[in-house]
Amino acid sequence: MKRAFPILAILTAVLLSYALHGALISAPTEQTMGDVQRIFYYHVPSAWTAFLLFFINFIASIQYLVRPHRRADRAVKWIAIAVSIVACLAAVGVAIRPVSYGVQPSAVAITGFAITGIYFVIRAYFSEEGTDALALVAAEVGVVFCTVVLVTGPIWARPVWGIWWAPADIRLTSTLVMWLIYVSYLMLRRFSSSSQTARLAAALAVFGAADIPLVYFSIWFFRTQHPQPVIGGGGSIDARMLQVLLINFLAFLSLAGLVCWSRYRLEVLERQLHQAQAFESLEGPRNSL
């Protein structure tokens, strides 16, 4: 694993460099918005990465809550399996009778399998304490990427829409609420000294995850300034732009994975150190007797 880290770091650097070249030079200039549209190649991948990290936080938090309870753990496992089955059935239904929102059947099926796959990967490779550490790390890195979304959005909106922020826009407002929820999660983890802090934070994470689908689906069910999604929805995009977008998303995923890996190792070491210090503080009075 130690050898894999520098390899991932080099791969991340190469991907980010190539993605930067694609976003600023290779991608064609959008006819209506001009060069300011190139923020799109950072705004959208940052949002996708934040969604994924917050979802990992959600799954890890659920597992941290149910692992001590055998029946609950088993029930959640079957729920995760049922999600993929329901997603497949829903994809078939969408293929037979397309919905007016432009949802693609493949997007529905892939989402269901991804949810189940992520659940079982975390369940297989992380212990109970490991899921708590993973949830914390995913929230920290997710907040960073969500901050990038909230910063690049108004920069893009000002020359295109003529305003920095539209308070009535449900996509903008729900994204800000999502950011505030996870900042609150991190503040709870940082400043609370209760023995139940981890479980309280996990419960908050489960609650906060309810805002993720609202953010994503808001442009389909509410009137908003944002266009339809270019993947899995009713929007469209030039093939060369799509290629650059996906490369940037892959680069951002690689960067997020690298940071999460490093931060997770640090978090585990910090917890081991605190446990060792607590053990020594208990052994000290005994040895003196």
C-alpha positions as CSV (number, residue, x, y, z in Angstrom):
1,M,0.0,0.0,0.0
2,K,2.9,2.4,0.7
3,R,4.1,1.9,-2.9
4,A,0.7,2.6,-4.3
5,F,0.5,6.1,-2.7
6,P,3.3,7.7,-4.7
7,I,1.9,6.0,-7.9
8,L,-1.5,7.5,-7.2
9,A,0.1,10.9,-6.5
10,I,1.9,10.9,-9.8
11,L,-1.2,9.7,-11.7
12,T,-3.2,12.5,-10.0
13,A,-0.6,15.1,-11.1
14,V,-0.6,13.9,-14.7
15,L,-4.5,13.8,-14.8
16,L,-4.8,17.3,-13.3
17,S,-2.2,18.7,-15.8
18,Y,-3.9,17.1,-18.7
19,A,-7.3,18.2,-17.5
20,L,-6.1,21.8,-17.1
21,H,-4.8,21.7,-20.7
22,G,-8.1,20.3,-21.9
23,A,-10.2,22.8,-20.0
24,L,-8.3,25.9,-21.1
25,I,-7.0,25.0,-24.5
26,S,-8.3,21.8,-26.1
27,A,-12.1,22.2,-25.4
28,P,-13.9,24.3,-28.0
29,T,-15.2,27.7,-27.0
30,E,-18.9,27.9,-26.2
31,Q,-20.6,30.1,-28.7
32,T,-23.0,31.9,-26.3
33,M,-21.0,32.3,-23.1
34,G,-17.5,32.4,-24.5
35,D,-14.4,31.6,-22.5
36,V,-16.2,32.1,-19.1
37,Q,-17.9,28.8,-19.8
38,R,-14.6,27.0,-19.1
39,I,-15.4,27.3,-15.4
40,F,-17.9,24.5,-16.2
41,Y,-15.0,22.0,-16.3
42,Y,-14.2,22.7,-12.7
43,H,-17.7,23.7,-11.3
44,V,-19.5,20.5,-12.4
45,P,-16.7,17.9,-11.5
46,S,-16.4,19.6,-8.1
47,A,-20.1,19.1,-7.5
48,W,-20.0,15.5,-8.6
49,T,-17.0,14.8,-6.4
50,A,-18.7,16.5,-3.4
51,F,-21.9,14.5,-4.0
52,L,-19.9,11.2,-4.0
53,L,-18.0,12.1,-0.9
54,F,-21.1,13.1,1.0
55,F,-22.7,9.9,-0.1
56,I,-19.7,7.9,1.2
57,N,-20.1,9.8,4.5
58,F,-23.8,8.8,4.5
59,I,-23.1,5.1,4.0
60,A,-20.2,5.0,6.5
61,S,-22.3,6.8,9.1
62,I,-25.2,4.3,8.6
63,Q,-22.7,1.4,9.1
64,Y,-21.2,3.0,12.2
65,L,-24.7,3.3,13.7
66,V,-25.9,-0.3,12.8
67,R,-22.7,-2.3,13.2
68,P,-23.1,-2.8,17.0
69,H,-26.7,-4.1,16.4
70,R,-26.8,-7.4,14.5
71,R,-30.4,-7.3,13.4
72,A,-30.1,-3.7,12.2
73,D,-26.9,-4.5,10.4
74,R,-28.6,-7.4,8.6
75,A,-31.6,-5.3,7.7
76,V,-29.6,-2.5,6.2
77,K,-27.6,-5.1,4.2
78,W,-30.7,-6.4,2.6
79,I,-32.0,-2.9,2.0
80,A,-28.8,-2.1,0.1
81,I,-29.4,-5.2,-2.0
82,A,-33.0,-4.2,-2.6
83,V,-31.9,-0.8,-3.8
84,S,-30.0,-2.3,-6.8
85,I,-33.0,-4.5,-7.6
86,V,-35.5,-1.6,-7.5
87,A,-33.1,0.5,-9.6
88,C,-33.0,-2.2,-12.3
89,L,-36.8,-2.4,-12.3
90,A,-37.1,1.3,-12.4
91,A,-34.6,1.5,-15.3
92,V,-36.8,-1.0,-17.2
93,G,-39.8,1.0,-16.4
94,V,-38.1,4.2,-17.7
95,A,-37.0,2.4,-20.9
96,I,-40.6,1.2,-21.6
97,R,-42.2,4.5,-20.6
98,P,-39.8,7.5,-20.7
99,V,-40.4,10.2,-18.2
100,S,-40.7,13.8,-19.2
101,Y,-37.6,14.9,-17.3
102,G,-35.2,13.1,-19.7
103,V,-33.9,10.6,-17.1
104,Q,-31.9,7.9,-18.9
105,P,-32.5,4.2,-17.9
106,S,-28.8,3.5,-17.7
107,A,-28.3,6.4,-15.2
108,V,-31.0,4.9,-12.9
109,A,-29.5,1.4,-13.1
110,I,-25.9,2.5,-12.6
111,T,-26.9,4.7,-9.6
112,G,-28.6,1.7,-7.9
113,F,-25.6,-0.6,-8.5
114,A,-23.2,2.1,-7.3
115,I,-25.1,2.5,-4.0
116,T,-25.0,-1.2,-3.3
117,G,-21.4,-1.5,-4.4
118,I,-20.2,1.3,-2.2
119,Y,-22.1,-0.1,0.7
120,F,-20.5,-3.5,0.5
121,V,-17.0,-2.2,-0.2
122,I,-17.1,-0.1,2.9
123,R,-18.6,-3.0,4.9
124,A,-15.8,-5.4,3.7
125,Y,-12.8,-3.2,4.2
126,F,-13.6,-1.0,7.2
127,S,-14.1,-1.8,10.8
128,E,-16.7,-0.1,13.0
129,E,-14.1,2.5,14.1
130,G,-12.9,2.6,10.5
131,T,-16.3,3.6,9.2
132,D,-16.4,6.5,11.6
133,A,-13.0,7.7,10.5
134,L,-14.0,7.3,6.9
135,A,-17.2,9.3,7.4
136,L,-15.2,12.2,9.0
137,V,-12.6,12.2,6.2
138,A,-15.2,12.1,3.5
139,A,-17.1,15.0,5.0
140,E,-13.9,17.1,5.4
141,V,-12.8,16.6,1.8
142,G,-16.4,16.9,0.5
143,V,-16.8,20.3,2.2
144,V,-13.7,21.5,0.3
145,F,-15.1,20.5,-3.0
146,C,-18.5,21.9,-2.2
147,T,-16.8,25.2,-1.3
148,V,-15.3,25.2,-4.8
149,V,-18.8,24.7,-6.2
150,L,-20.2,27.6,-4.2
151,V,-17.2,29.9,-5.3
152,T,-17.1,29.0,-9.0
153,G,-20.9,29.2,-9.4
154,P,-21.3,32.9,-8.7
155,I,-18.1,33.7,-10.7
156,W,-19.7,31.9,-13.7
157,A,-23.2,33.3,-13.0
158,R,-22.2,37.0,-12.9
159,P,-21.3,37.4,-16.6
160,V,-23.9,34.9,-17.9
161,W,-27.0,35.7,-15.7
162,G,-26.0,39.2,-14.7
163,I,-26.2,38.4,-11.0
164,W,-23.9,36.8,-8.4
165,W,-26.6,34.9,-6.6
166,A,-30.3,34.2,-7.0
167,P,-31.9,33.5,-3.5
168,A,-35.1,32.1,-5.1
169,D,-33.1,29.5,-7.1
170,I,-33.8,26.2,-5.3
171,R,-30.5,24.6,-6.7
172,L,-28.4,27.4,-5.2
173,T,-30.2,27.6,-1.9
174,S,-30.2,23.8,-1.4
175,T,-26.5,23.6,-2.2
176,L,-25.8,26.2,0.4
177,V,-27.9,24.4,2.9
178,M,-26.0,21.2,2.2
179,W,-22.7,22.9,2.7
180,L,-23.9,24.4,6.0
181,I,-25.1,20.9,7.2
182,Y,-21.7,19.3,6.6
183,V,-19.9,22.3,8.1
184,S,-22.1,21.8,11.2
185,Y,-21.2,18.1,11.1
186,L,-17.5,19.0,11.2
187,M,-18.0,21.6,14.0
188,L,-19.8,19.0,16.1
189,R,-16.9,16.6,15.5
190,R,-14.3,19.2,16.4
191,F,-15.8,21.0,19.4
192,S,-17.9,18.4,21.2
193,S,-16.3,16.5,24.0
194,S,-19.2,14.1,24.7
195,S,-18.6,10.3,24.5
196,Q,-21.6,10.2,22.1
197,T,-20.1,12.7,19.7
198,A,-19.4,10.2,16.9
199,R,-23.0,8.7,17.1
200,L,-24.6,12.2,17.2
201,A,-22.5,13.2,14.2
202,A,-23.4,10.0,12.3
203,A,-27.1,10.8,12.9
204,L,-26.6,14.3,11.6
205,A,-24.9,12.9,8.5
206,V,-27.8,10.6,7.8
207,F,-30.2,13.6,8.2
208,G,-27.9,15.8,6.0
209,A,-27.8,13.3,3.2
210,A,-31.5,13.9,2.5
211,D,-30.5,17.2,1.0
212,I,-28.3,15.6,-1.7
213,P,-31.1,14.3,-3.9
214,L,-32.9,17.6,-3.4
215,V,-29.9,19.4,-4.8
216,Y,-29.5,17.1,-7.8
217,F,-33.2,16.7,-8.8
218,S,-34.1,20.3,-8.1
219,I,-33.5,21.4,-11.7
220,W,-36.1,18.8,-12.9
221,F,-38.9,19.6,-10.4
222,F,-38.5,23.3,-9.8
223,R,-37.9,26.3,-12.0
224,T,-34.3,27.2,-11.8
225,Q,-31.5,29.1,-13.6
226,H,-29.5,25.9,-14.1
227,P,-29.8,24.0,-17.4
228,Q,-30.7,20.3,-17.6
229,P,-27.9,17.9,-16.6
230,V,-25.6,16.9,-19.5
231,I,-25.3,13.3,-18.4
232,G,-28.2,11.1,-17.4
233,G,-30.7,13.9,-18.0
234,G,-32.3,16.0,-20.8
235,G,-29.4,18.2,-21.6
236,S,-26.9,18.0,-24.4
237,I,-23.2,18.7,-24.8
238,D,-20.6,18.7,-27.6
239,A,-18.6,15.4,-27.7
240,R,-15.3,17.2,-27.2
241,M,-16.6,19.1,-24.2
242,L,-17.9,15.9,-22.7
243,Q,-14.5,14.3,-23.1
244,V,-12.8,17.2,-21.3
245,L,-15.5,17.2,-18.6
246,L,-15.1,13.5,-17.9
247,I,-11.3,13.8,-17.8
248,N,-11.6,16.6,-15.2
249,F,-14.0,14.5,-13.2
250,L,-11.5,11.6,-13.2
251,A,-8.7,14.0,-12.2
252,F,-10.8,15.4,-9.3
253,L,-11.8,11.9,-8.2
254,S,-8.1,10.9,-8.2
255,L,-7.3,14.1,-6.2
256,A,-10.1,13.4,-3.7
257,G,-9.0,9.8,-3.3
258,L,-5.4,10.9,-2.7
259,V,-6.4,13.4,-0.1
260,C,-8.8,11.1,1.6
261,W,-6.2,8.3,1.7
262,S,-3.7,10.6,3.4
263,R,-6.2,12.1,5.8
264,Y,-7.6,8.7,6.7
265,R,-4.2,7.3,7.6
266,L,-3.5,10.4,9.7
267,E,-6.9,10.1,11.5
268,V,-6.2,6.4,12.3
269,L,-2.8,7.3,13.7
270,E,-4.2,10.1,15.8
271,R,-6.8,7.8,17.3
272,Q,-4.2,5.1,18.0
273,L,-2.1,7.8,19.7
274,H,-5.0,9.0,21.9
275,Q,-5.8,5.4,22.9
276,A,-2.2,4.8,23.8
277,Q,-2.1,8.0,25.9
278,A,-5.4,7.1,27.6
279,F,-4.0,3.6,28.4
280,E,-0.8,5.1,29.8
281,S,-2.8,7.5,32.0
282,L,-4.7,4.5,33.4
283,E,-1.6,2.4,33.9
284,G,0.3,5.2,35.7
285,P,-1.7,5.2,38.9
286,R,-1.7,1.4,39.0
287,N,2.1,1.2,38.8
288,S,2.5,3.8,41.5
289,L,0.4,1.6,43.8
